[in-house]
């Protein structure tokens, strides 16, 4: 017996069916009639039917589609937390890298960045990257954040998961600096509701304000529903160099 091989089945990739070709030819014919009317009435610049055929047949178009598919696949693999925007470092010490507002408490970076001009106007620039307030307090390099101004910015926003207490000042960076000056002047004048004591080579000032200046944050503040605070603690060294400042009970 001779084995007769069965004829191969027609491949779908060898070409388009007659119905599909007829449909495409009909569509192109309708498009050829409509295209000049649309261009004339609407001022568009639609390509002619033969230009469309040439583009569909060109290898560049096929390659473009392949590239677009690869880009789409790559995009699906990108992590959900990916951010294509580059980080922007801020030159001034009172600016923070944060850029988003907080609804319940202002972000220190945002407040400092938006009021940069006001801060620079409020503080006097000194040599060695130091800044002096109208009351004579000096903010210079130091602390884990690299600068004392950056350090006190941490008290412009709550840190709910911080163990213990975290005093949060409610207001902008300029408001905070003004309140620190007020606390310093009130305490040095020995006004009622103030105190001043020496502690390990530093001077600790405390002053009470007539209205709340912030609230208690951190884990302790969260447990107590963030009570309002009217008192400020200021720690300085060498007479007027600020170490830290924050609201307290």
N, C-alpha and C positions, 0 to 999 in steps of 0.2 A: 504494500500500500504506500502510496505517496502521500506524504503529509502536506496538505495545502494550508499555507498560512492564511489566517483571516486578514482581510484588508484592514489597515489601521483606521480607527475611528477618527473622524475629522476633529482636529483640535480647535478649540475656541480661540486660541491665540493666533491662528493663521489669518484671521481676517474677520471682518464684520459680516453679519448676516444680511441678506437682501432686504429684509424688513428694516433693519437698523440703517442701512445705507439709504433706503428710500426716505426714511424719516428725517435723516440728516440733510439730504438733498432738498426735501420740502421745507425744512426749517431754514436752510440757507436762502432758499428762494424768497420766503416771506421776509427774512431779514434784509435781503437785498432791496426789497421794495420799501420797507419801513425806514431803513437806515438813513437815506438822504433826506427824508421828510423830517425825521427827528433832529438831525443835525441842523437843518435849515430853520426849523421853528423854535428850537430850544438853544441853539448855539453850541451844541455839544460837538464832540469830535470822535464819534464812534468809528472804529475801523471797518473797512469794507469786508465783504464776505470772504474774498480770496485771501485777504490779510489774516483773517482768523484761521483759515485752513493752513496757511503757511506756518503760523505760530504753533498750531497744534501738532504739526508734523516735525517741527524743528527739534533737533536733539537738545538745544539749550533749554527749551520748555520742559522736556522730560527730566533733564538734570535738575532744573529748578524745583520741580515737584519732589524729587528724591531728597534734595537738601532740606526742603520745608518739612518733609516727614521726619528726617533725622533731628531737626531742631525741635519739633514737637515732642519726639520721644525723649530727647535730652531734658526738655522742660518738665516732663512728667516725673523724671528722676530727681529733680531738684528738691532739696529739703524744704519743708513748709516754712521753716523759720529763716530761710535765706533772705538776706537783704543786699541788693545790688548797690545801694548807695554807699559810697566810701565814708569812713569816719572823718569827721572834721574836728581837729584839735583847736582849742581856743587859746590864744596867746595870753590874754590878761589873766592874772591869778584868781580874780573873783569870778571868772566864768567857769561853768561846769560843762561836761560833755553831754549832759542830758538836754533834750530838746522838746520833750512832750510835756504838756500841762497836766497837772493832777487836778481832778475835780474837787476832792476834799481838802487837799493841801497843795500849795504851789510847789512845783519842782524847783530846787535851788538853782540848777543850771538855767532853766527857762527864765526865772526872775532876774538872775544876774545878767543873762545875755540880753534880755529885752531892755533892762535898765542900765546897760553898760555905760552909756554916756553919763547918766546921772551919778553912778558910782564913781566914775573917774572925776566928775566935777566935785562930788562930795569929799573925796579923799585927795590929799596932796601927795604927789609922787615924790619919793625920796630915793637916794642912791641905794644900790644893792637890792633892788626889787622890793622896796618897802613902801608902805603907804601910811599916811598920817591923817587922823580924823580931826575935825575942828576942836574937839576937847583935848587933843594932844595924844590920843592913843595911837600906837604904832602897830601895824600888821605887817609881818615879814615872813620870810621862808621858815618852814618848820612843820612839825606834825607828820603823820603818816600820809596825809594828802599832798604834802609838798609845800603848802603855804597856809598861813593861819586864816586867810580869807576863805580858802577852799574848805578848811576845817569847820568854820562856823556855818558855812552854807549847809552842812549836814543837818543843822537844826532848823532849817526852813521846811523840812518835809519829814513826815513820820517814817519810822522804821519799825513796823508792827512786830516783826519777829526778833527784834533785838532784846536780849535778856534784860530784865529789870526795867528801869525808867528811861525815857528819852524825851527831854523837853523840846517842844516844837514851837517856834515863833510863827505867828500868823501875820504875814505881810511880805513885802518885797525885801530885797537885799538892802536897799537904801533905808527902808523903815527899820530894819534890824540894826543897822549901823547907828542910826540916830538914837534908837532905844538904848543901845550899849553906851553911847556917850552920856545919855541922860542918867543911866544907872551909875556910871562912874562919877559924874558931877554931884549927884545927890549923896552918894556914899562918902565922897571926899569932904563934903560940907557937913557930914554927920547929921543929915536930916532925919526926921522921924521915920521909922520903918526901914532904916538902913543899918548895915554893919560892915566892919572891916577888920580882918585878922590876918596874921602872918601864918603861912603853912608851908614848911619845907622850902624856904627861900622864895616863895611866891606870895603875893598878896591877893586875898580872896575878898571881893566886894559883893555885897548883896543889897538890893534895893527893891522896895515894893511900889508898884504903880497903882493908880486909882482905879484902873479898869484892866480887864484881862489882856495880856499881851500874847498869849499862846495857850497851849494845852499839853496835857501829859500824854506822851506816846509810848512806844515800845510795848513789850508784853504786859507790863504793869498797867500802862494806860489803857490798853485794850480790855483788860479784865475790869477796870474801873470806869469804862465807857468814856474815856478821854476827858477827864475833868479840866476845867479852865484854870489857867495859872496867871497870877498877877505879879509874881516875883522874878527877878533876874539875878543870876549869879555870874560874876565876871572874875576871871583869874588873870592876873598880869604878873610879869617878872621885870626886874630892873626898873621899877617905877611906872613904866607906861607901855611895855611890850605885851600885847595881848596874847594869852595862851589859848583861852577858850571863853565862850559866853553862851548861856542858854537859859530858858525859863525854868523855874523850879516851883515847888509848893511854897 
